[in-house]
């Protein structure tokens, strides 16, 4: 009797451990391993593979608006539209000076990392923007992050 109960318990444990759940986990693990084999992102000291960037992962096209800091006016009302066909429309109004929204139109390009865009053809004004989730962050004239007390004011929101 003891042998039959022990045998029945052993068979039950074996059958229970061989369920479909193990196979699902294995397939998910294999898929994750396959996905991460294509590109690399550095996190801390370890390198982790990831092919996602703003250009291919975010819904970046659309119109972004905000009021950017101005040295000699109340602010610069800014509206920047990035189109799927790699064209842009930039409208800016220097608040307190005029009521016009002159337009600059042209094309833009992505940097090699796929996280920043550069507006082509504009002179004497910032042309680089970091693309984030539903926002653009204006960069300085050399394409670097703006730092300092007003750094969080250089954001255009979708």
Secondary structure as a PSIPRED ss2 file (coil, helix, strand):
# PSIPRED VFORMAT (PSIPRED V4.0)

   1 X C   1.000  0.000  0.000
   2 X H   0.000  1.000  0.000
   3 X H   0.000  1.000  0.000
   4 X H   0.000  1.000  0.000
   5 X H   0.000  1.000  0.000
   6 X H   0.000  1.000  0.000
   7 X H   0.000  1.000  0.000
   8 X H   0.000  1.000  0.000
   9 X H   0.000  1.000  0.000
  10 X H   0.000  1.000  0.000
  11 X H   0.000  1.000  0.000
  12 X H   0.000  1.000  0.000
  13 X H   0.000  1.000  0.000
  14 X H   0.000  1.000  0.000
  15 X H   0.000  1.000  0.000
  16 X H   0.000  1.000  0.000
  17 X H   0.000  1.000  0.000
  18 X C   1.000  0.000  0.000
  19 X C   1.000  0.000  0.000
  20 X H   0.000  1.000  0.000
  21 X H   0.000  1.000  0.000
  22 X H   0.000  1.000  0.000
  23 X H   0.000  1.000  0.000
  24 X H   0.000  1.000  0.000
  25 X H   0.000  1.000  0.000
  26 X H   0.000  1.000  0.000
  27 X H   0.000  1.000  0.000
  28 X H   0.000  1.000  0.000
  29 X H   0.000  1.000  0.000
  30 X H   0.000  1.000  0.000
  31 X H   0.000  1.000  0.000
  32 X H   0.000  1.000  0.000
  33 X H   0.000  1.000  0.000
  34 X H   0.000  1.000  0.000
  35 X H   0.000  1.000  0.000
  36 X C   1.000  0.000  0.000
  37 X C   1.000  0.000  0.000
  38 X C   1.000  0.000  0.000
  39 X C   1.000  0.000  0.000
  40 X C   1.000  0.000  0.000
  41 X E   0.000  0.000  1.000
  42 X E   0.000  0.000  1.000
  43 X E   0.000  0.000  1.000
  44 X C   1.000  0.000  0.000
  45 X C   1.000  0.000  0.000
  46 X E   0.000  0.000  1.000
  47 X E   0.000  0.000  1.000
  48 X E   0.000  0.000  1.000
  49 X C   1.000  0.000  0.000
  50 X C   1.000  0.000  0.000
  51 X C   1.000  0.000  0.000
  52 X C   1.000  0.000  0.000
  53 X C   1.000  0.000  0.000
  54 X H   0.000  1.000  0.000
  55 X H   0.000  1.000  0.000
  56 X H   0.000  1.000  0.000
  57 X H   0.000  1.000  0.000
  58 X C   1.000  0.000  0.000
  59 X C   1.000  0.000  0.000
  60 X C   1.000  0.000  0.000
  61 X C   1.000  0.000  0.000
  62 X E   0.000  0.000  1.000
  63 X E   0.000  0.000  1.000
  64 X E   0.000  0.000  1.000
  65 X E   0.000  0.000  1.000
  66 X E   0.000  0.000  1.000
  67 X E   0.000  0.000  1.000
  68 X E   0.000  0.000  1.000
  69 X C   1.000  0.000  0.000
  70 X C   1.000  0.000  0.000
  71 X C   1.000  0.000  0.000
  72 X C   1.000  0.000  0.000
  73 X C   1.000  0.000  0.000
  74 X C   1.000  0.000  0.000
  75 X C   1.000  0.000  0.000
  76 X E   0.000  0.000  1.000
  77 X E   0.000  0.000  1.000
  78 X E   0.000  0.000  1.000
  79 X E   0.000  0.000  1.000
  80 X E   0.000  0.000  1.000
  81 X E   0.000  0.000  1.000
  82 X E   0.000  0.000  1.000
  83 X C   1.000  0.000  0.000
  84 X C   1.000  0.000  0.000
  85 X C   1.000  0.000  0.000
  86 X C   1.000  0.000  0.000
  87 X E   0.000  0.000  1.000
  88 X E   0.000  0.000  1.000
  89 X E   0.000  0.000  1.000
  90 X E   0.000  0.000  1.000
  91 X E   0.000  0.000  1.000
  92 X E   0.000  0.000  1.000
  93 X E   0.000  0.000  1.000
  94 X E   0.000  0.000  1.000
  95 X C   1.000  0.000  0.000
  96 X C   1.000  0.000  0.000
  97 X C   1.000  0.000  0.000
  98 X C   1.000  0.000  0.000
  99 X C   1.000  0.000  0.000
 100 X C   1.000  0.000  0.000
 101 X C   1.000  0.000  0.000
 102 X E   0.000  0.000  1.000
 103 X E   0.000  0.000  1.000
 104 X E   0.000  0.000  1.000
 105 X E   0.000  0.000  1.000
 106 X E   0.000  0.000  1.000
 107 X E   0.000  0.000  1.000
 108 X E   0.000  0.000  1.000
 109 X E   0.000  0.000  1.000
 110 X E   0.000  0.000  1.000
 111 X C   1.000  0.000  0.000
 112 X C   1.000  0.000  0.000
 113 X C   1.000  0.000  0.000
 114 X C   1.000  0.000  0.000
 115 X C   1.000  0.000  0.000
 116 X E   0.000  0.000  1.000
 117 X E   0.000  0.000  1.000
 118 X E   0.000  0.000  1.000
 119 X E   0.000  0.000  1.000
 120 X C   1.000  0.000  0.000
 121 X C   1.000  0.000  0.000
 122 X C   1.000  0.000  0.000
 123 X C   1.000  0.000  0.000
 124 X C   1.000  0.000  0.000
 125 X C   1.000  0.000  0.000
 126 X C   1.000  0.000  0.000
 127 X C   1.000  0.000  0.000
 128 X E   0.000  0.000  1.000
 129 X E   0.000  0.000  1.000
 130 X E   0.000  0.000  1.000
 131 X E   0.000  0.000  1.000
 132 X E   0.000  0.000  1.000
 133 X C   1.000  0.000  0.000
 134 X C   1.000  0.000  0.000
 135 X E   0.000  0.000  1.000
 136 X E   0.000  0.000  1.000
 137 X E   0.000  0.000  1.000
 138 X E   0.000  0.000  1.000
 139 X C   1.000  0.000  0.000
 140 X C   1.000  0.000  0.000
 141 X C   1.000  0.000  0.000
 142 X C   1.000  0.000  0.000
 143 X C   1.000  0.000  0.000
 144 X C   1.000  0.000  0.000
 145 X C   1.000  0.000  0.000
 146 X C   1.000  0.000  0.000
 147 X C   1.000  0.000  0.000
 148 X C   1.000  0.000  0.000
 149 X C   1.000  0.000  0.000
 150 X C   1.000  0.000  0.000
 151 X H   0.000  1.000  0.000
 152 X H   0.000  1.000  0.000
 153 X H   0.000  1.000  0.000
 154 X C   1.000  0.000  0.000
 155 X E   0.000  0.000  1.000
 156 X E   0.000  0.000  1.000
 157 X E   0.000  0.000  1.000
 158 X C   1.000  0.000  0.000
